[in-house]
Amino acid sequence: MKTFIVTIAAVILLMVFPMQNVQDIVNSHKIERFDEIVYSACQKARTDGRFTESNISQMKSSILSEFADISEDEIIIEVTTSMKYKRFEFDSRETINYRIGIPIKRIVNLGEFLGIGEEDNRFDYIMEGYVLSEAVE
């Protein structure tokens, strides 16, 4: 009986590792899908010359439909909404800046079991950069 109890305890303890591997794959998929949504919005902003309200709302709705565990208040969006025009040589006035992020929750699977609180078991994944405008005056 003692051997059985020790075996069950060892199996439960060792289940943390394959479950963490699955959680890493899930988080990686979330980040990849978020990257695709932001890339698409940035390319639209590039051709429009700025992030339009429709582009921002479409990006928000895509994020909310893709990630059920994220609310609209948790999405970080800081983008250029003023019109930028293409110059014939590089100029910083044509850059469309963006900083867009979402929270990734449950970094460590079975975090409560391991003593990791919900606030500590998350991070904000933020994409930050710029694209050059292609809008002509």
N, CA and C atoms as a LAMMPS dump frame, in Angstrom:
ITEM: TIMESTEP
0
ITEM: NUMBER OF ATOMS
411
ITEM: BOX BOUNDS ff ff ff
-5.0000000000000000e+02 5.0000000000000000e+02
-5.0000000000000000e+02 5.0000000000000000e+02
-5.0000000000000000e+02 5.0000000000000000e+02
ITEM: ATOMS id mol type element x y z
1 1 1 N 0.823 -1.195 0
2 1 2 C 0 0 0
3 1 3 C 0.869 1.261 0
4 2 1 N 1.976 1.22 0.754
5 2 2 C 2.874 2.361 0.819
6 2 3 C 3.457 2.656 -0.566
7 3 1 N 3.814 1.625 -1.311
8 3 2 C 4.366 1.779 -2.657
9 3 3 C 3.328 2.394 -3.595
10 4 1 N 2.083 1.99 -3.448
11 4 2 C 1.007 2.521 -4.278
12 4 3 C 0.82 4.015 -4.036
13 5 1 N 0.823 4.425 -2.78
14 5 2 C 0.646 5.837 -2.435
15 5 3 C 1.806 6.667 -2.964
16 6 1 N 3.023 6.175 -2.817
17 6 2 C 4.195 6.894 -3.318
18 6 3 C 4.145 6.984 -4.843
19 7 1 N 3.727 5.921 -5.5
20 7 2 C 3.627 5.919 -6.97
21 7 3 C 2.598 6.926 -7.444
22 8 1 N 1.454 6.973 -6.809
23 8 2 C 0.409 7.93 -7.188
24 8 3 C 0.901 9.362 -6.965
25 9 1 N 1.569 9.612 -5.854
26 9 2 C 2.099 10.954 -5.581
27 9 3 C 3.137 11.347 -6.624
28 10 1 N 3.99 10.416 -7.015
29 10 2 C 5.012 10.701 -8.031
30 10 3 C 4.372 10.974 -9.387
31 11 1 N 3.35 10.217 -9.738
32 11 2 C 2.659 10.432 -11.021
33 11 3 C 1.995 11.802 -11.037
34 12 1 N 1.348 12.171 -9.939
35 12 2 C 0.704 13.49 -9.861
36 12 3 C 1.74 14.595 -9.982
37 13 1 N 2.855 14.442 -9.287
38 13 2 C 3.909 15.451 -9.346
39 13 3 C 4.53 15.541 -10.736
40 14 1 N 4.722 14.406 -11.382
41 14 2 C 5.335 14.4 -12.714
42 14 3 C 4.381 14.852 -13.823
43 15 1 N 3.085 14.891 -13.545
44 15 2 C 2.118 15.363 -14.542
45 15 3 C 2.245 16.86 -14.792
46 16 1 N 2.911 17.569 -13.891
47 16 2 C 3.099 19.012 -14.053
48 16 3 C 3.88 19.303 -15.333
49 17 1 N 4.875 18.507 -15.646
50 17 2 C 5.744 18.787 -16.788
51 17 3 C 5.048 18.649 -18.139
52 18 1 N 4.328 17.543 -18.417
53 18 2 C 3.619 17.501 -19.712
54 18 3 C 2.498 18.531 -19.804
55 19 1 N 1.859 18.83 -18.677
56 19 2 C 0.797 19.831 -18.7
57 19 3 C 1.37 21.219 -18.965
58 20 1 N 2.584 21.5 -18.449
59 20 2 C 3.232 22.779 -18.722
60 20 3 C 3.613 22.884 -20.189
61 21 1 N 4.028 21.791 -20.783
62 21 2 C 4.365 21.78 -22.206
63 21 3 C 3.142 22.141 -23.044
64 22 1 N 2.003 21.595 -22.678
65 22 2 C 0.755 21.919 -23.389
66 22 3 C 0.416 23.395 -23.21
67 23 1 N 0.58 23.92 -21.995
68 23 2 C 0.296 25.338 -21.736
69 23 3 C 1.226 26.237 -22.54
70 24 1 N 2.483 25.856 -22.685
71 24 2 C 3.431 26.629 -23.492
72 24 3 C 2.998 26.666 -24.957
73 25 1 N 2.488 25.558 -25.455
74 25 2 C 2.005 25.503 -26.843
75 25 3 C 0.785 26.403 -27.009
76 26 1 N -0.117 26.382 -26.044
77 26 2 C -1.314 27.239 -26.097
78 26 3 C -0.911 28.708 -26.087
79 27 1 N 0.005 29.087 -25.2
80 27 2 C 0.45 30.483 -25.132
81 27 3 C 1.177 30.896 -26.408
82 28 1 N 1.963 30.01 -26.958
83 28 2 C 2.663 30.299 -28.208
84 28 3 C 1.671 30.532 -29.345
85 29 1 N 0.622 29.743 -29.383
86 29 2 C -0.415 29.927 -30.409
87 29 3 C -1.12 31.268 -30.228
88 30 1 N -1.401 31.654 -28.981
89 30 2 C -2.038 32.945 -28.72
90 30 3 C -1.159 34.093 -29.219
91 31 1 N 0.123 34.026 -28.911
92 31 2 C 1.048 35.083 -29.325
93 31 3 C 1.15 35.14 -30.842
94 32 1 N 1.205 33.981 -31.48
95 32 2 C 1.293 33.935 -32.944
96 32 3 C 0.043 34.524 -33.586
97 33 1 N -1.109 34.176 -33.066
98 33 2 C -2.372 34.7 -33.614
99 33 3 C -2.474 36.207 -33.382
100 34 1 N -2.047 36.683 -32.211
101 34 2 C -2.045 38.114 -31.923
102 34 3 C -1.111 38.85 -32.883
103 35 1 N 0.054 38.275 -33.147
104 35 2 C 0.996 38.869 -34.104
105 35 3 C 0.356 39.029 -35.481
106 36 1 N -0.403 38.03 -35.913
107 36 2 C -1.071 38.093 -37.218
108 36 3 C -2.108 39.211 -37.263
109 37 1 N -2.881 39.357 -36.191
110 37 2 C -3.917 40.399 -36.137
111 37 3 C -3.267 41.782 -36.185
112 38 1 N -2.208 41.99 -35.403
113 38 2 C -1.535 43.291 -35.356
114 38 3 C -0.844 43.578 -36.688
115 39 1 N -0.216 42.576 -37.283
116 39 2 C 0.445 42.775 -38.578
117 39 3 C -0.569 43.22 -39.632
118 40 1 N -1.713 42.578 -39.646
119 40 2 C -2.755 42.936 -40.61
120 40 3 C -3.231 44.376 -40.391
121 41 1 N -3.422 44.769 -39.14
122 41 2 C -3.868 46.132 -38.836
123 41 3 C -2.792 47.146 -39.209
124 42 1 N -1.537 46.796 -38.989
125 42 2 C -0.433 47.71 -39.335
126 42 3 C -0.324 47.9 -40.844
127 43 1 N -0.536 46.855 -41.606
128 43 2 C -0.477 46.987 -43.061
129 43 3 C -1.638 47.835 -43.579
130 44 1 N -2.794 47.699 -42.946
131 44 2 C -3.938 48.547 -43.319
132 44 3 C -3.635 50.001 -42.972
133 45 1 N -3.027 50.232 -41.803
134 45 2 C -2.664 51.597 -41.397
135 45 3 C -1.626 52.17 -42.349
136 46 1 N -0.74 51.36 -42.828
137 46 2 C 0.294 51.815 -43.77
138 46 3 C -0.349 52.36 -45.049
139 47 1 N -1.315 51.647 -45.582
140 47 2 C -1.955 52.11 -46.818
141 47 3 C -2.913 53.276 -46.576
142 48 1 N -3.505 53.34 -45.366
143 48 2 C -4.417 54.446 -45.039
144 48 3 C -3.675 55.705 -44.597
145 49 1 N -2.432 55.552 -44.182
146 49 2 C -1.659 56.69 -43.698
147 49 3 C -1.796 56.937 -42.209
148 50 1 N -2.572 56.13 -41.525
149 50 2 C -2.787 56.241 -40.079
150 50 3 C -3.67 55.087 -39.63
151 51 1 N -3.806 54.94 -38.326
152 51 2 C -4.758 53.981 -37.78
153 51 3 C -6.112 54.67 -37.723
154 52 1 N -7.035 54.252 -38.554
155 52 2 C -8.376 54.831 -38.556
156 52 3 C -9.205 54.205 -37.434
157 53 1 N -10.321 54.846 -37.105
158 53 2 C -11.208 54.307 -36.073
159 53 3 C -11.744 52.937 -36.476
160 54 1 N -12.05 52.757 -37.756
161 54 2 C -12.56 51.453 -38.201
162 54 3 C -11.475 50.388 -38.107
163 55 1 N -10.236 50.756 -38.396
164 55 2 C -9.122 49.815 -38.286
165 55 3 C -8.923 49.401 -36.826
166 56 1 N -8.98 50.383 -35.921
167 56 2 C -8.805 50.09 -34.493
168 56 3 C -9.945 49.216 -33.975
169 57 1 N -11.176 49.549 -34.34
170 57 2 C -12.318 48.759 -33.86
171 57 3 C -12.312 47.354 -34.454
172 58 1 N -11.886 47.227 -35.715
173 58 2 C -11.796 45.9 -36.327
174 58 3 C -10.712 45.068 -35.633
175 59 1 N -9.601 45.704 -35.29
176 59 2 C -8.533 45.009 -34.586
177 59 3 C -9.011 44.564 -33.205
178 60 1 N -9.713 45.444 -32.496
179 60 2 C -10.247 45.089 -31.179
180 60 3 C -11.221 43.927 -31.272
181 61 1 N -12.115 43.985 -32.245
182 61 2 C -13.097 42.9 -32.369
183 61 3 C -12.436 41.586 -32.752
184 62 1 N -11.393 41.638 -33.576
185 62 2 C -10.663 40.41 -33.918
186 62 3 C -9.981 39.825 -32.69
187 63 1 N -9.391 40.69 -31.876
188 63 2 C -8.725 40.221 -30.655
189 63 3 C -9.748 39.625 -29.696
190 64 1 N -10.875 40.314 -29.507
191 64 2 C -11.894 39.835 -28.575
192 64 3 C -12.535 38.532 -29.042
193 65 1 N -12.715 38.372 -30.356
194 65 2 C -13.308 37.124 -30.847
195 65 3 C -12.314 35.968 -30.795
196 66 1 N -11.043 36.263 -30.93
197 66 2 C -10.014 35.22 -30.916
198 66 3 C -9.665 34.783 -29.494
199 67 1 N -9.676 35.72 -28.548
200 67 2 C -9.267 35.43 -27.175
201 67 3 C -10.446 35.66 -26.236
202 68 1 N -11.09 34.581 -25.836
203 68 2 C -12.296 34.683 -25.008
204 68 3 C -11.992 35.141 -23.583
205 69 1 N -10.758 34.961 -23.125
206 69 2 C -10.426 35.3 -21.74
207 69 3 C -9.935 36.732 -21.568
208 70 1 N -10.042 37.554 -22.622
209 70 2 C -9.582 38.942 -22.573
210 70 3 C -10.776 39.874 -22.726
211 71 1 N -10.83 40.899 -21.866
212 71 2 C -11.882 41.9 -21.993
213 71 3 C -11.332 43.108 -22.748
214 72 1 N -12.215 43.967 -23.205
215 72 2 C -11.804 45.137 -23.984
216 72 3 C -10.929 46.088 -23.172
217 73 1 N -11.161 46.145 -21.863
218 73 2 C -10.37 47.029 -21
219 73 3 C -8.921 46.576 -20.873
220 74 1 N -8.657 45.3 -21.089
221 74 2 C -7.305 44.765 -20.934
222 74 3 C -6.428 44.973 -22.172
223 75 1 N -7.027 45.328 -23.293
224 75 2 C -6.265 45.521 -24.528
225 75 3 C -5.549 46.866 -24.471
226 76 1 N -4.269 46.857 -24.778
227 76 2 C -3.456 48.081 -24.794
228 76 3 C -3.318 48.532 -26.247
229 77 1 N -3.811 49.731 -26.547
230 77 2 C -3.688 50.263 -27.906
231 77 3 C -3.265 51.725 -27.822
232 78 1 N -2.055 51.983 -28.27
233 78 2 C -1.525 53.341 -28.383
234 78 3 C -0.962 53.458 -29.796
235 79 1 N -1.699 54.139 -30.67
236 79 2 C -1.328 54.2 -32.083
237 79 3 C -1.407 55.629 -32.609
238 80 1 N -0.783 55.859 -33.755
239 80 2 C -0.848 57.154 -34.424
240 80 3 C -2.172 57.256 -35.169
241 81 1 N -2.957 58.273 -34.808
242 81 2 C -4.237 58.468 -35.488
243 81 3 C -4.223 59.706 -36.382
244 82 1 N -3.148 60.486 -36.329
245 82 2 C -3.046 61.652 -37.213
246 82 3 C -2.482 61.2 -38.568
247 83 1 N -2.895 61.87 -39.605
248 83 2 C -2.513 61.491 -40.965
249 83 3 C -1.018 61.699 -41.194
250 84 1 N -0.387 60.7 -41.81
251 84 2 C 1.032 60.759 -42.173
252 84 3 C 1.137 60.498 -43.674
253 85 1 N 2.002 61.242 -44.342
254 85 2 C 2.148 61.106 -45.786
255 85 3 C 3.534 60.607 -46.156
256 86 1 N 3.598 59.921 -47.266
257 86 2 C 4.856 59.378 -47.756
258 86 3 C 5.73 60.501 -48.317
259 87 1 N 6.985 60.449 -47.964
260 87 2 C 7.98 61.36 -48.525
261 87 3 C 8.81 60.568 -49.529
262 88 1 N 9.547 61.248 -50.366
263 88 2 C 10.32 60.535 -51.375
264 88 3 C 11.69 60.093 -50.88
265 89 1 N 12.024 60.487 -49.67
266 89 2 C 13.194 59.954 -48.987
267 89 3 C 12.799 59.799 -47.531
268 90 1 N 13.527 58.962 -46.795
269 90 2 C 13.111 58.671 -45.42
270 90 3 C 13.053 59.929 -44.572
271 91 1 N 11.95 60.03 -43.856
272 91 2 C 11.728 61.146 -42.955
273 91 3 C 10.893 60.61 -41.794
274 92 1 N 11.256 60.987 -40.587
275 92 2 C 10.532 60.47 -39.422
276 92 3 C 9.09 60.962 -39.373
277 93 1 N 8.758 61.973 -40.167
278 93 2 C 7.379 62.478 -40.182
279 93 3 C 6.421 61.501 -40.843
280 94 1 N 6.936 60.489 -41.552
281 94 2 C 6.052 59.536 -42.218
282 94 3 C 5.853 58.252 -41.415
283 95 1 N 6.392 58.19 -40.213
284 95 2 C 6.254 56.975 -39.417
285 95 3 C 4.913 56.931 -38.688
286 96 1 N 4.313 55.772 -38.713
287 96 2 C 3.066 55.502 -37.999
288 96 3 C 3.449 54.582 -36.839
289 97 1 N 3.469 55.13 -35.648
290 97 2 C 3.901 54.373 -34.473
291 97 3 C 2.738 53.579 -33.889
292 98 1 N 3.084 52.446 -33.299
293 98 2 C 2.063 51.641 -32.632
294 98 3 C 2.65 50.941 -31.415
295 99 1 N 1.802 50.735 -30.448
296 99 2 C 2.108 49.953 -29.252
297 99 3 C 0.808 49.259 -28.875
298 100 1 N 0.76 47.964 -29.158
299 100 2 C -0.472 47.201 -28.992
300 100 3 C -0.141 45.967 -28.156
301 101 1 N -0.968 45.681 -27.155
302 101 2 C -0.677 44.546 -26.288
303 101 3 C -1.909 43.894 -25.706
304 102 1 N -1.711 42.662 -25.274
305 102 2 C -2.754 41.893 -24.593
306 102 3 C -2.122 41.162 -23.41
307 103 1 N -2.925 40.824 -22.408
308 103 2 C -2.379 40.015 -21.317
309 103 3 C -2.378 38.534 -21.703
310 104 1 N -1.306 37.85 -21.371
311 104 2 C -1.248 36.402 -21.517
312 104 3 C -1.389 35.837 -20.108
313 105 1 N -2.49 35.126 -19.912
314 105 2 C -2.781 34.597 -18.582
315 105 3 C -2.372 33.128 -18.53
316 106 1 N -2.149 32.642 -17.338
317 106 2 C -1.749 31.246 -17.098
318 106 3 C -0.44 30.909 -17.813
319 107 1 N 0.621 31.525 -17.381
320 107 2 C 1.945 31.186 -17.91
321 107 3 C 2.354 29.809 -17.397
322 108 1 N 2.171 29.608 -16.095
323 108 2 C 2.508 28.327 -15.484
324 108 3 C 1.215 27.568 -15.242
325 109 1 N 1.129 26.39 -15.845
326 109 2 C -0.033 25.55 -15.625
327 109 3 C 0.03 25.009 -14.202
328 110 1 N -1.11 24.881 -13.565
329 110 2 C -1.212 24.452 -12.169
330 110 3 C -0.476 25.418 -11.24
331 111 1 N -0.551 26.707 -11.57
332 111 2 C 0.12 27.71 -10.76
333 111 3 C -0.372 27.754 -9.331
334 112 1 N -1.672 27.568 -9.121
335 112 2 C -2.221 27.581 -7.769
336 112 3 C -1.658 26.417 -6.963
337 113 1 N -1.498 25.272 -7.615
338 113 2 C -0.945 24.087 -6.956
339 113 3 C 0.504 24.322 -6.535
340 114 1 N 1.225 25.118 -7.331
341 114 2 C 2.629 25.394 -7.047
342 114 3 C 2.83 26.657 -6.208
343 115 1 N 1.734 27.303 -5.811
344 115 2 C 1.827 28.473 -4.944
345 115 3 C 2.022 29.783 -5.694
346 116 1 N 1.677 29.821 -6.978
347 116 2 C 1.805 31.037 -7.779
348 116 3 C 0.425 31.665 -7.903
349 117 1 N 0.302 32.901 -7.454
350 117 2 C -0.981 33.598 -7.499
351 117 3 C -1.365 33.996 -8.913
352 118 1 N -2.64 34.334 -9.096
353 118 2 C -3.154 34.687 -10.422
354 118 3 C -2.495 35.951 -10.978
355 119 1 N -2.213 36.922 -10.116
356 119 2 C -1.557 38.161 -10.562
357 119 3 C -0.121 37.922 -11.015
358 120 1 N 0.555 36.981 -10.391
359 120 2 C 1.938 36.675 -10.757
360 120 3 C 2.029 35.733 -11.946
361 121 1 N 0.939 35.093 -12.287
362 121 2 C 0.926 34.079 -13.333
363 121 3 C 0.418 34.66 -14.659
364 122 1 N 0.866 35.841 -14.998
365 122 2 C 0.457 36.488 -16.24
366 122 3 C 1.49 37.529 -16.632
367 123 1 N 1.462 37.941 -17.903
368 123 2 C 2.304 39.037 -18.364
369 123 3 C 1.614 39.703 -19.54
370 124 1 N 2.018 40.943 -19.814
371 124 2 C 1.473 41.668 -20.961
372 124 3 C 2.415 41.474 -22.141
373 125 1 N 1.875 40.916 -23.219
374 125 2 C 2.639 40.766 -24.455
375 125 3 C 2.366 42.009 -25.3
376 126 1 N 3.401 42.787 -25.587
377 126 2 C 3.231 44.066 -26.281
378 126 3 C 4.065 44.067 -27.559
379 127 1 N 3.413 44.43 -28.653
380 127 2 C 4.114 44.66 -29.916
381 127 3 C 4.253 46.17 -30.08
382 128 1 N 5.475 46.605 -30.294
383 128 2 C 5.746 48.03 -30.395
384 128 3 C 6.671 48.264 -31.578
385 129 1 N 6.364 49.284 -32.354
386 129 2 C 7.212 49.607 -33.495
387 129 3 C 6.592 50.688 -34.349
388 130 1 N 6.983 50.683 -35.615
389 130 2 C 6.411 51.664 -36.543
390 130 3 C 6.395 51.076 -37.945
391 131 1 N 5.536 51.622 -38.759
392 131 2 C 5.498 51.337 -40.196
393 131 3 C 5.562 52.682 -40.915
394 132 1 N 5.988 52.643 -42.148
395 132 2 C 6.086 53.866 -42.939
396 132 3 C 4.828 54.034 -43.77
397 133 1 N 4.319 55.233 -43.786
398 133 2 C 3.091 55.531 -44.516
399 133 3 C 3.313 55.405 -46.005
400 134 1 N 2.28 54.941 -46.698
401 134 2 C 2.3 54.877 -48.152
402 134 3 C 1.272 55.816 -48.773
403 135 1 N 0.616 56.612 -47.929
404 135 2 C -0.384 57.567 -48.424
405 135 3 C 0.335 58.744 -49.057
406 136 1 N -0.135 59.162 -50.235
407 136 2 C 0.472 60.277 -50.959
408 136 3 C -0.423 61.499 -50.804
409 137 1 N 0.2 62.676 -50.627
410 137 2 C -0.562 63.921 -50.467
411 137 3 C -1.273 64.267 -51.757
